[in-house]
Amino acid sequence: MPSFIDRLIGKQPKSADLAKDRLKLVLVNDRTDLTQINLEHLKDDIIRVISKHVEIDPAAVCISVAQDGREQRLVANIPLKPVTRKKRNRARA
């Protein structure tokens, strides 16, 4: 997968690298039997549950299935929104 820096400076990935990444994705999906629709439902569920506990940016959430050798992993990249702390107005007696 092209890195953020490569995309930022406009460096285009080679078509062979893109084809290899697509093939990996197809193989992972075949082995896990997880369709794109199921992955989207899973993403929605994860967003709903995590949002109950912390404030996140739902539009920036990325859920994917990755392969590490013969092992598949569910990878979640969930950006948290910064916490703004309220200043306490302390009254002095």
N, C-alpha and C positions, 0 to 999 in steps of 0.2 A: 504494500500500500504506500502511496506517496506520502511523504511527511508534510507536516504543516508548513515548514520552511520552504520546501520545494514548491508547494502550491502558491505560497506567498510571493516568491520571486518569479513565478511563471514557468518553472521548469516542468516540462511535460514528461510523464512516465513513458517508457518504451511500450509499444503495443504487446510485446512478448511478456512483459511484466504484468500488464493488465490482464492478459489472457490467463496467465498462471494464477493470479489472484482470483479470477472468476472461476477457474476450475477448482481451486481449493474450496471456494464457497459452495459450489455444486456438490463436491464430495462430502463436505461437512453436513450439508442439508440432507443428503442421501443417507448418511450414516446415523444421523440423529432422528430422522423422520420428522423434523420440525419444519413445517411449511412457513412461508413468509407471513401468511395470515395468522398462524399460531404465534409466531414471534411478535407480531404487532399486538395481539391480545395480551401476551405475556408482558410486553413493554407497558401497556396501559395499566395492567394490574400492579406492576412494580411501582409505577409513578403514583398511582392512587394510594398504595400502602405507605410508601416513603414520605409522601406529602403530608400524611397525618402527623409525622414526627419532626420533620425538618422542612424548611422552605427550599424548594428546588426550582430550576428553570426547565419546565417540561418540554419546551421546544428544542432544547439542546441535549436531551437525553439520547444516548446511543446504546442500543442493546444489540449484541451480535453473538454469533457462535464461532469460536475459534478452535483450531485443531493444533494440538501439540503432540506430535507423533501419532499414536493410536488413541489418544485421549482427547475428548471434546470438552470445551469449556464455554460456559455462558459468561460473556464479558459485558459488564455494565459500566458505562461512563456517565455519571450523573452529577452534573455541576450543581453545587450548592450556591444559593444566593447569599450574599454577605449579610451578616447579622448587624442590624443597627441597634445600638444600645441607647436607651433613653437616659438623658441626664436627670439625675435625681435633684429635686429642689428641696434641699434640707432646710427646714425651718429651725432657727436657733431660738432657744428660750431665753 
